[in-house]
Amino acid sequence: RYCSLLFMNELILQYYKIQVVGLIKLTQNVYKLKTNDGYYVAKCVEDKHIETIYEYIETLHIHCFVQILLNKNNELLTPYQNKYLYLMPYVDNIITIIRFIYKSKPAIFCYT
């Protein structure tokens, strides 16, 4: 398990250029990441269907979702241990969410 988390930290640094300094497991597939630049959420998913959902939301031009970060290959999903990983900024309260909505581009809000 420790190797798995260490590998995740290295993968995030390599693909997103984000240095993870702390990690909290929120659910079986969701991790809160503490970095030098603030907090993020990493989520592991089994397949790539989130890409289709994300593309659909973008076509609607909805501006009230938290943006998924693109990796170094300009992709939403990063391969991770026979699954896929994606990152997004961590939003922990309604005030932050409202501020984010007014400042952000179309994106997706996928906290589970």
C-alpha positions as CSV (number, residue, x, y, z in Angstrom):
1,R,0.0,0.0,0.0
2,Y,2.8,2.5,0.8
3,C,4.5,1.7,-2.5
4,S,1.1,2.4,-4.2
5,L,0.8,5.9,-2.6
6,L,4.5,6.7,-3.2
7,F,3.9,5.7,-6.9
8,M,0.8,8.0,-7.0
9,N,2.9,10.9,-5.7
10,E,5.6,10.3,-8.3
11,L,3.0,10.0,-11.0
12,I,1.4,13.3,-10.0
13,L,4.7,15.1,-10.0
14,Q,5.6,13.6,-13.4
15,Y,2.2,14.2,-15.2
16,Y,1.0,17.4,-13.5
17,K,4.2,19.0,-12.1
18,I,2.5,19.1,-8.7
19,Q,4.6,18.2,-5.6
20,V,2.5,16.3,-3.1
21,V,3.6,16.9,0.5
22,G,0.7,15.1,2.2
23,L,-2.2,12.8,1.4
24,I,-5.5,11.9,3.1
25,K,-7.6,9.1,1.9
26,L,-11.2,10.3,1.8
27,T,-12.9,7.2,0.3
28,Q,-11.6,4.1,-1.3
29,N,-10.9,5.9,-4.6
30,V,-10.6,9.6,-3.6
31,Y,-7.6,11.3,-2.0
32,K,-7.1,14.8,-0.7
33,L,-3.7,16.0,-1.7
34,K,-1.7,18.7,0.2
35,T,0.8,20.5,-2.1
36,N,2.9,23.6,-2.0
37,D,0.3,25.2,-4.2
38,G,-2.8,24.3,-2.1
39,Y,-5.1,21.3,-2.0
40,Y,-6.3,19.0,-4.7
41,V,-8.4,15.9,-5.0
42,A,-7.2,12.8,-6.9
43,K,-9.8,10.3,-7.9
44,C,-9.2,6.8,-9.3
45,V,-11.8,5.5,-11.8
46,E,-12.1,2.1,-13.5
47,D,-12.7,3.3,-17.1
48,K,-12.7,6.4,-19.3
49,H,-16.4,7.2,-19.3
50,I,-15.7,10.4,-17.4
51,E,-14.2,11.8,-20.5
52,T,-17.5,11.5,-22.4
53,I,-19.4,13.1,-19.5
54,Y,-16.9,16.0,-19.3
55,E,-17.0,16.6,-23.1
56,Y,-20.8,16.7,-22.9
57,I,-20.8,19.2,-20.1
58,E,-18.4,21.4,-22.1
59,T,-20.8,21.4,-25.0
60,L,-23.5,22.8,-22.7
61,H,-21.3,25.7,-21.8
62,I,-22.1,25.3,-18.1
63,H,-19.8,27.4,-15.9
64,C,-20.6,25.9,-12.5
65,F,-18.3,23.0,-12.2
66,V,-14.8,22.5,-10.8
67,Q,-12.3,22.1,-13.5
68,I,-10.4,18.8,-14.0
69,L,-6.7,19.4,-14.5
70,L,-5.2,18.3,-17.8
71,N,-2.0,16.2,-17.5
72,K,1.3,16.8,-19.4
73,N,-0.3,15.0,-22.4
74,N,-3.2,17.4,-22.4
75,E,-5.5,14.6,-21.3
76,L,-8.1,14.3,-18.5
77,L,-7.1,10.8,-17.3
78,T,-3.7,9.4,-16.4
79,P,-3.1,5.7,-16.3
80,Y,-2.6,4.4,-12.7
81,Q,-2.4,0.8,-11.7
82,N,-4.8,-0.7,-14.2
83,K,-7.2,2.3,-13.5
84,Y,-7.2,6.0,-14.3
85,L,-6.5,9.0,-12.1
86,Y,-7.7,12.5,-12.5
87,L,-7.0,15.7,-10.5
88,M,-9.1,18.7,-9.6
89,P,-8.8,21.6,-7.1
90,Y,-10.1,20.8,-3.7
91,V,-13.2,22.8,-2.7
92,D,-14.3,22.5,0.9
93,N,-17.1,25.0,1.5
94,I,-19.9,26.8,-0.2
95,I,-18.2,30.2,-0.2
96,T,-15.2,28.8,-2.0
97,I,-17.5,27.0,-4.5
98,I,-19.4,30.2,-5.2
99,R,-16.1,32.2,-5.8
100,F,-14.8,29.4,-8.0
101,I,-18.0,29.4,-10.1
102,Y,-17.7,33.1,-10.9
103,K,-14.0,32.8,-11.8
104,S,-13.8,29.5,-13.7
105,K,-14.2,28.1,-17.1
106,P,-16.6,25.2,-17.8
107,A,-15.5,22.2,-15.8
108,I,-16.8,19.3,-13.8
109,F,-17.7,18.9,-10.2
110,C,-17.1,15.2,-9.3
111,Y,-16.6,14.8,-5.5
112,T,-17.9,11.4,-4.4
